[in-house]
Structure formats: structure tokens, C-alpha cells
Amino acid sequence: MIYYIYAEEDKAYLETVKTFLVKETVTYISFTNLGELDLSKASHLLVTGCIEEIKMLMSIAHQNNLPLGIIPRPTQKELIRTFALETKTEDAVEKALKLSEKKIDLLYCNGSIVIQEVVVGDAPPLDQFDTTLEGKTFLDRIKLFWSTIKKVKTLKHTQMKITDAKDKVINLSAVGAVGLEYNNSTFAAKLVTSQLSGNDGRFSLVVLSPASIVQYVGYLFSSLVSHWTPKALPKSVGYIRSSKITIESQDPIKVLIDSSAVQQTPVDLEVKQSALALGVGDGFWEKQSKEYSTKDSMKVDHLPSDKENTDHLSQSIPLFSHASQSQYTTLFKNLREESRLRSSFMILLILATMIATFGLFINSSSVVIGAMLLAPLMQPIVSLSMGVLRQDSDLELNGAKTIAIGVIAVLSTAAIIAFFTPMERLTSEMAGRLSPTILDLFVAIVSGVAAAYAKSNEKILGSLAGVAIAVALVPPLAVAGIGLGWVDWHMFGTAFLLFITNLVGIVLAAALTFVILGFSPLHIAKKGILIWMTIVAVVAIPLYSSFNKMQEDIRVQTILSNLAFSVGENDVKLLHIELVHRKNLNEVRCEVMATGILTKEEKLRLKEVIQKSIGKKVEVIATFRYRL
């Protein structure tokens, strides 16, 4: 016999359903008269009602090994989507009457069936259905994004003790978790789609554990605004897949089952495999993972779990992540060692200076690059940035002392070589370091970020070599030393300015990066960062002036390169124009393509045309080429 159990408020809808059941022998019973249900005579159960009423019938069907068909209300859209039921009443009745070939798993939470999800704590937006974004404009999604961000202020981490079916204990810090059995189109299900199967005897617990607001906001934006499903789990999310999980917490946490039943931790979640012959649509099985596996799995190693992190996060979620004690200890040990002046540091630095200086004289970029790789000057600079950040006087003073002695050693070595080298010719490698601009500061800042990030991660320490090339420290110092050897104070000043630019840019950027990586709270770092921001601003003044001068040089080069004229009987055109700024007079270096050999008067005429074209007096150094 078929029993159809319905809710009292569904009587009107029941009359419509009955028109499609006239060929069947059906006994109709309301939930208020459920005691009249004779399970010994029942062969099939049908149900229409709210979620809690449907779960009641699912439990009865499971316990008595009876098939069940759900005839949903048209308004129960999430229920329809989860089990791929029909929206048209006639089709829904036909689906409910059809015996299921495969049984589905049932997830229980403290003895109560879970259809959609069980939410432990707070887990926005993991506990939302992606239908919340259907039909919404980009502006609507932005508003939803901001409204969810406001909840971040109320989110707090709690230490959770999670025990799986194999009695493995996982301790982690999280704001919430979502347990689900089926691929039900929630944001949590979208992240672990490959782990969800309707009859494999396993369910998934998706854990939300953001270590910083920045980390969490990135996930929120991708979920709510871009409506994009990450190919890999976000850093703020982990999962545990098992047949049974117990969740305990130091303080009771609210537990919400299918958005209505409210309980508290501790909770026991357990799957009953192939427990119910439920009439589901073909789409239900199509949404389940095809990778059938009965093995437990988890991915929670990246989530905060140590006591230090838990205590830090239990107050509120910080703007930036907090480095663990092990990360902090390892990095500080290395930085303290590198901040100290050592003989090996001085030997390598002097050798690098000698290579760089000779490379500058022979105008070889490859030799200069080799010197950049050899020079260890980046190490105390990064140590200084951490000292500035943490207000650590020992680290700060040791780093500054090592840098100062290193700078003096480089200047002295380069000056001695320049003094005894019997040539005083400004090569292009030297000239390239005599015009620092605001762009060089930007390079130094980006390089400082890269240096701090590489230093904090042992796996990518090899990338520091690339940083050393990107922001040259020894070559500009070597050029400044050559200026001292030649007693050319303009050369010394401009090259030394480039070094100072690199130094202050790296220190400030590295300090900010260490803050973001969680190696210092903002209230400690604020003083040092403000001081170095001021220093960077002061250094930026001459750099901005140099940038304007560079723009002027580009203007002059454009004018002269487009210049074609006659001097006497010969036509000339200027090629490969280069401007060199001296203390008293600027130089224009160029090649002159002429139709014939120029006389002395024609050369003077050429100089006059160049000066008139650019509007100022310059020294012209020309190489002549003749068109035959």
C-alpha cells in the first residue's frame, strides 16, 4: 500500500496532486494523524511538507527499509535542486512513485538527518546557496560582497578538536565549518565537488579558517563578485572527508541543521551508507563525484592550528596574517646572523667591488652582473628592515653598522682602483648609473617586497639572486668610488644617490612586506615605518627632479633625431643621440651621418644648429660617418 503523508497547510496542493494519483491505491494521512500510519502494510511512502517533516519521513523510511518519494512544493527550490526533483506537479508525482535503483547515503547530526548542510559556528558565504547570485547584476553582487564583509568584524576563531572515524584527532582554529553529504550547489559544495558522492559512505566537512581579513576578503570577492569557483582550495578553507566526525570546542558553539534546528557543540556527524531508496532525478547522480572512493581524506595542514595563532585569532581576525612561532624563530635567527659583520661578508663584498669596478671600466654588463650576484650587501639591508619594523635595537644597529662599514669598503676599493688605473673615460655602464630617477625608487620598492618575501620562505630563497640583479647595490657604489678616485664630485653624488635610493626603497618595502606576512603587529611597526616613509619622501625629491630631467632629455633626443639639414654643401642627420650631464656643462654625444667631409666652419655651424634646436648651450661630441 502507498501512504501519502502531507502537511495540513498543503491540503489545497494535495487536491492537485490527487488528480495524478487516481490510478494508484493511496492512503492519505496528515502529519497530525501520523499515528494512523501502518508500516506493516506500507510498500511505498510519499511525502509533502516542510524540510523538518520530510526528514521525519526519511528517518521512518530508513528505519523500516521503505522507498520514499518526495513531492515538493513549487516553492521548495533548494530541495528540488538538491535531489534533482521535478518542478511540474505531474512529473514530480511520477518521479516520486518510481522505485529508486540506487540508495542514497544519509547524514545524521546528533541523531537528526541532514538534507542540505550542518553549520558549526559561522561560515559565510560557505553556507549560502549560489542561487543567491542568480539574476543579480554586478552592482547587486558588490552590495552583497560589502554586506558580507561587515560580518568579518564579528567573526572570531575558536579552537576545535575534530576526531574522524579512525580516531585521528585534528586540532585547528576556525570560525566555522559546514558539513554536507550531497552536491547541493552551496558555496561549500562548489569547493569540494570532487569529494561529494551520494552513496560512498563519506561526507565532507568544509572548514573556514581565515588567518587575516585580506586573505578572507580575497575569497569573498572571488565567490560573490566574480562568481568564480577556485580550481584549488582557497588558503582560508580546508576540508575533512570521513564517515564519522566528532566536533568539540572549548566553549559551546552554535550548530544549525538545515537552517532551522539549533544545537550546540559537541556534535557527532555520521553517515549511514546506502540507507534510503529515495526517488531522485537523474541530475542528482550526474552532480555527484565520479571518482568513487571509500578512503578518508583531508586537507587542513595550511590552516592555523598552534596555540599562539589560536590565541591571536580568538580576539578578532587581523588585517594581515600572523606568522607562526616556528616561522618567526627561523627568520629571526637567520636575520640576526646576517646582520653581524663577518670576515666572509667583507671578503665577498671587496671581491664583488673589484669585479664591478673593472667591469665598469671595460664597459662589460655581464661582468657587472656577476658582481651583483656575488655581493652580499642585501643581507644586512633586509636585517635592518626587520629591526626597523620590530623596534629591535640590536638588529637595527648591527644591520646599520654592517651596511655602513660595507659602503666605506666599497667606496675605498673602487676609489683606489680608479686612482691607479691609467684611464679616465666615462663608459656607458658608468653613465647609466649617473641619472637616478623616481623610477629607480619604484624598482627598489618592488625589489624590497621580493627580497622580504623570498627571505620569509625557505623554499624560494634562491630567488634572492634575481632580486640582487634587479636592484644593483654594489655597481652604483663602485661608480661613486670611481668618482672619488677621479675627484669628480658630481659623479660621486649622483651615483651615491642611486645607492641611497635602492637602500631606503628596499628597507621600507621589506618592512611593509614583513608586516603583511605577519611578523609584526601594526602598533609596533607603525613608528619605524613612518620614519622610513619620511626618509623615502626626502630622497624622492631629487629623484623627481631627475625624472623631469629625463623627460627633458627624451624631448631633446626626439628633436635632434628628427633633425635633417644642410651645413654648407653637405646634408647631415644625427643618429644614436645620448645626453650626458656634467657638473658645469652638459654633453650631447651623437653620430653624424653626412654626405661629405665637413669643414671646420661647417662643424661650428652644426654645433650652432644643435644648440639652437634644443635651446641651450651644450658640449657636442660627435662621431662622423659619411655616405659614399
N, C-alpha and C positions, 0 to 999 in steps of 0.2 A: 504494500500500500504506500502511496505517496502522501506525505504530510507536508502541507504548506503552512509555515508559521510566519505570521505577519504582525506588524505593529498596529496598534489601534489607530494611530494617525494616518495609516496608509489604506484605510477602508475604501476611499474613493479610487485610489490607484488600483486596489485589489479587483474592483469591478472590471477594469480594463484588462487586467491580467487573466481573469477568469474566461474571457472570450477566447483565449488561446489555449485553454486547458480543458475544453469541453470534451475532447476525445479521451481524456485521462481520468482515472479514478483517483480523485484527490480529496483529502480531508483537510479542511481549513481550520486552523487553530490560532487564536491571537496569543501574544506573549503573556497577557494577563491570565490566560487559561492554559498555560503551558503544562500544567499538571495532567491535562487530559491526553497528552501525547503517550501513545502506547508503542514503546520502542520494540516490543516483541513482534509487532505486526508491521513495523516500518521497513520498507525496502529502499526508500529514497526520501531525502529531505530537501525541501525548498524553503528559502527564506527571503523576506524583505523587511528591512528595518534599519535602525541606526547602526553605527560601527560596533558599539558595545553589544547590541542584540545579535548582530551577525556573528560576533566572536563567541557568544554564548552557544549558538547552534553549531559553530565549528568545533567547539570543545565537546559537545554531545555527540556529534558525528564521529569525531576522533575516538572517543571512548567506546563507542558502540560499533565501530568499523562500518559506518554507513556512508554512502555517497551523498554529497551535498551540492546543491546548485543555488547560486545567488542570483536573484532577480533584482537588480539595483534600482534605486530611484534615479530618475534622469539627472537629478542634482548632485549625485554622488560621483563626481567626475574623477576624483583621485582613486577611488575604489575601482572604478571602471578601467582606468588606465593601468593600475597595478596588475589586475588579473586579466586584462585584455577582454573585458566583457562587452556586450553589445549595448548600444545606446537606444536602439529601436526595440520597443517592448516585445514585439513578436519574435524577433531574433534572440532577445535576451531569454525569453521563456524556452525557446528551442535549445539554446546553449545550456541552460540550467537542467534540462531534462536528460541531456546526453551524458552517458556514463563516461567518466574520465579513464583513459587508458593508463595514464601515469599519475601516481600520487605525489602530492607536494609535501615539502617539509613544513613543520610548524615551529615557530619560535615562541618560547614561553619566557616571561619575565616574572619571577616570583610567583609562578603558577598561573599567570594571566597570559593569554595568547596575544601576540603582537602581529598585527597585519601590516602596518606601514613602518613604524620605527619606534624605538625607545630612546629617549633623550635623557642623558645623565648630565646635570648641570646646564650650562649654556653653550650652544654651539652654532651661533649664526654665521653664515647662512646655510650650514650643512643640513639643518633640519627643515629647510624650506623646499617646496617643490619648484622645479624650474618653470612650472606653469605661471608662476608669479611674474615672469617676464614676457609671457605671451601677449602680443598686441601692444606692448609698451614701446613708446618712442625712446629715442636716445636720451632725451631730456628727462623722461619718466625714470629711466634706469639710473641716471645721475642722481635724481632725488632719492631713489631707493638706496643707492650707494651711501649717500650722506646720512640718511636716517639710520642705516646700519652702523656707520662709523660712530655715531653718537653713543651706541651701546658699548663701545670699547671702554669708555670710562668706568663702566660698572663691572666689566669682566675682571675676574681675579682667578689666579691659579690655585689649584688645590692638589695636594699630594694624594695620588690614587694608588692603591695596591690592587693589581689585576692578576688573577690566578686563572690559568686556562685549564683545559681538560686533562692535560698531562701534569697538572700541579706545578707548572712553571710559574714562578712569581715575577711579575714585572712591576717595578716601582717607577712611576713617572709623574711629572707635574703637568696638569692640563686644566683648561677652563671648562671643558665638557667633552662628551662623547656621544655618538649616535650608533645604536645597534640596529641592523637591518638584515633581513633574510632574502628579500626579493629585489630585483632591479625595478624600483618604483619611481624612477625619474626625480628623486630628490637630488640636491647638490652632493650629498654624501655618496649616493649610489653612483653618480656620474664619475666620481673619483676612483671608485673601486669596482667598476663594471666587470673587469676580468675576474674578480674574486666572488661574484654573486651567481649562484645557481640554485634553482628552486627545489632540487631533490638530491643534493650531495651530502646532506647531514652536517653542513657547516654554515655559519653565519659570519658576518663581518662587523667588527666594532671599529668605527672610524673616530679617531681621537683628534680633537682640535687643541693645539698647544702652541700658540704663537709666543715667540721669545721677545718680540718687540712689536710696537704699533706699526712701524714701517713694514715689517715682514707680513703682518696681518692685512694691512691695507692693500698691499700688492695682490694678495689672494682675493680680497673682496672685489677689487676693481676688475680682475680677470673674470670673476664669476658673475657679477651683477651688471657691469657696464659693457664689457666686450662680449659677454655671453660665450666665453671660450672655455672649453674643457682642457685642462693641462694634460699633456701626454705623460707626465710624471707627477708624482705626488708633490704638492707644494711643501715648502720647508716647515710650514706651521701645522701640517697634517700628517698623521700616521695611521696605521690600521693593524688589527689583530684578527686573524681568521681561525676559528675553532668551533668545536661542537658544544662547548660549555665554557662560560666565563663568569667569574665572580668578581664584582667590583666593590671595594671597600674604600672608605675615606676616613680621615682623622675626625672631621666634622661632618654631620649629615648633609648630603647634597640632594636637592630635589630631583626626582625621577618622573618623567612624563611619558606615559604609554599611549601611543596613538592620539596625542594632543589632548587627552582628556583625563585618564586615570592618573592620579598623583600619588607617588610613593616617595620613599627616601632610601638612600644607601644605608646598609649594604643591599645589593641586588644580585640575584642569580639568574643568568641568562642561559637557556639550554634549548637545543634543537632536537625535536623528535623527527627522525628521518622517515620520509615517505609515509607520513602519518595520516593524510586525508585525501580522499578521492574527490577533489573539487573540480567542478565544471569550469575550466578556464579556457580562454581563447587561444588560438594558435600563436598569436602575437606574444603571449606570456612566455612561452618556451623559446621563441625567437630572441627575446630580450635577455635571456639567461646566458651565462657564460658557456661557451662550447668546450672550454678546457676543463673537463670533468676531473676533479681531484679530491681525494679523501684525506689529504695531508693538511695539517695545520700550517699556517704561515703568518708572518708578521713583519712589519717594517716600522719600528719605533726608535731605532738607535739614534736618530737625529733629533729626537725630542728631548727637552730638558728633563733630567731625572735626579741630579745630585741635590743634596740638601741646600747648598749655597744658592743654587739657581731657584729652588722652590721658595726659600725664604725671601729672595729678592723679588720674585714674581707674584708672591701672595699678597703684597701690598697693592700693587697695580701693575699693569703692563707698561714697561718703559717705552720711551720713544725709540731707543735703539737697543739692540740685543746686549746681553750681559755675558762677557766671556767667562768660561768656567775656570775653576781654580787651577786645573791642570794646564789649560792654555796660558793663563796668567803667569804661572810659575815658570813654565818653559820659556816664554818670550822674555820675561824679565831677567832670567838667568843669562840668556844669550846677549841681551842688550847691555847688561852691566859689564859683561866680559868685553864686549866690543867697544865700550865707552872708554876703557882704560888704555893709556899709552903703552904700547908694547914695541919691542925691538923689531919684531916681524912686520908690524904696521909701518914703521919708519923706513925699513929696508925696501919694502914693496913700493911705498909712496915715492921714494927718491928714484928708484929704478924706473917707475912709471913716468916720473917727471923728465928724466933723461931721454927716454924713448919719445915722449911727446915733444920735447924741445927740438930734438934732431929731426923728428918728423915734420915739425913746423918749418924748419929751415930748408929741408929738401922738398917741401910742399907735397908731402905724401899723406893722403887722407887715410889710407889703410894702416900706416904706422901710427897715426894719431888715434885711430880707433883701437888699435892694440893696447895703447897706453891707457885708454878709458877702461878697458876690461881689467887691466892689471891693478889699477889704482883702488885702494881700499877706503877712500875718503867717505864713501856713502855710509859706512857702518857707524861711525860716531855721530853723523848727522841725524840718522834715524834714532839713535840712542838719545840725543839731545831733544828730539821732538817728544819722546816719551817722558823725559824728565820735565819738560815744559808742561806737558799735559797733566802729569800726576803731582806736580809741585814737589818732585823728588830732588832735593838739593844735591845729593851725591851724584846721581845720574846726570843731572843738568851740568854741574861743574866739571865732572870728568869728561863728558862729551864736549863741552865748550873748550876745555884745556887741550884735549887731543886735536880738535879741529884747528885751534889757534897755532899750536906747535907745527902741525902738518902744513898749514898755509905758509908759515915762515920758512919751513924746509923747502917747499916747492918754489917759492919766490927766490930764495937764495940760490938754489941749484940752477934754476933757469937763468938767473942774472949772471952767475959765474960762467955758464956755458956761452951766453950771448957776448959777454965781455971778452972772452978769449977766442971766439970764433971770428976769423978774419973776413967777415962779410956782413954788410948791414943793408940787406934787401928785404923789403916787406913783401912776403909771399901772399898768395890768395888765401891760404889756410890761416895765416895770421890776421889778414884783413877781415876775414869772415867772423872774427871774434872781437871786432872793434866797434860794432854798431848794435849793442843790445837794445831791444825794444820791448814793449808790453807783451808782445807775442812770446818772447823768451820766458817771461814770467808765467804765462799760461802753460808752456811746456814744462816748466819746473813744478807747477802745481799738480798737473796730471801725473808727472813722474813721481812726485811725493806720494800721491794716492797709491800708485802701483807699488812703490817700494814698501810702504806700510802693509799693504795687503799681502804682498809676497812674503814679507818678514813674519807675518802672523800665521802663515800656513806653510808648514814644513814641506808639504807635497810640491809646492811651486817655488821653492827658494831659488831654483836655477834661473827663474825669470829675472832675478836681480841683475844679471849680466846685461840683459836687454835694457833695463832701466838705466844702468851706468852709461850705456851708449846714447840713449835718448837724451839724457841731461848730462852733458860733459862738465866735469868738475875740475879736473887737472889741466886740460888744454887751455882754458881761459886764464887760469893762474899762471901757466907757463908763459903765455903771451904777455901777461903783466910783468913777469920776471924778466922777459926779454926787453920790455920797455925800460925796466930799471937798469939793465946792463947797457942799454943804449942811451940812457939818461933822457928818455922820451916820456915825459910825464903825462902827456895826453894819451899815449898808447897804454901806459900803465893804468891810468884812471878808467878808461873805457873798458879794458879787458877785466879789470878788477870788479867793475860794476856788474859785468855779466856773471862773475862768480858769486857775488853777493846776491844777485837776483836768483840764481839757482839755489843758493843756500837757504834764503828766507822762504822761498816758494816751497821747497821740499819740507822744511820744518813745520810750516803752517799746515800744509796739505796732509802730511803724515800724521800730525796731531789730530786733525779733524777725522781722519780715517780711523785712527785708533779709538776715538770716541764712538763712532758709528759701529765699530766692531765690538764695542762693549768693554774696553779695557779701562775706562774711567767714567764715573758719573759726571753729568754736566756741571754740577755745583762745584766740583773740584777743578775741572778742566777750564772753567769759564775764565778765570784770571789769566792764565797763561795764553789762552787763545786770543783774548782781547789785546794783550801786549804784542803778540806777534802779528796780529791783524794791523795794528798801528805801524809796526816796523815795515810790513809789506806795503802799506799805503804810502809811507815816506819814500821807499825805494821806487814805487811805481811812478812818482812824479818825473824824475829824469827819463825813465823808460818811455813814458807817454810822449815826452818831448822828442825822444829819439824816434818814436813811431811816426810822429808828424814829419820828422826829417826824412825818414824812409819814404813816406808818401811823396815828399817833395823830390827825392831822388828818382822815384819812379816817373814822376811828371817830367823831369829833366831828360831822363833816358828816352821817354816816349817822343819828346820834342826833337831831340837830336837824331834819333833813329829814323825819323820821318823827314830829315833834312837832306835835301839833294840840291846842290847849287854849283855855280861856276866861280872859280878864282882865276882870273886871267884867262888863259887859253885852255885850262883843264877843268873837267867836271869831277866833282868829288861826292862821296857818300860815306857816312860814318857807320861803322859796324862794331859789335862787341863792346858797347859803351859801359864803363864802370866808373863809379864815383868813389873817391877815397877822401875822407875828411881828416885834414891835418889841423894842428893847433892854430896856426896863423893863416893858412891858405888851403882851400880845397883843391883836389885834383880831379880832372876828367881824363880817364885813360880810355883810349879807343884805337880802333884800326881805321885807317883812312884808305878807302878804295878810290884811286884816281886814274884818269885816262892817260896821265903822263907825269913825268918827274916835276915836282913843284919847286919853284924858285924860292929864295928867302922871302921875297916880298909876298909871294902867294901864300906861304906858310903863315906869315903875320896876318894876312887877310883872312885866312882860315880861322885863326885864333880869335880875331875880332868878331867874325860871324857867330862862332860858338858862344862867346861871352854875351853878345847882343841877343842871341836867341834865348838864353836862359836868364838873362837879366842880372848877372853878377860876375865879378872878376873871379877867374879860376886859373889854375895852372893846367896846361894841356900837355899830356904826354901821349904821343901818337906813334903808332907803328904804321908804316906806309906800305901799301900793296898797289901794284899797278896792273891795269887791264891792258894786255898786249893786243 
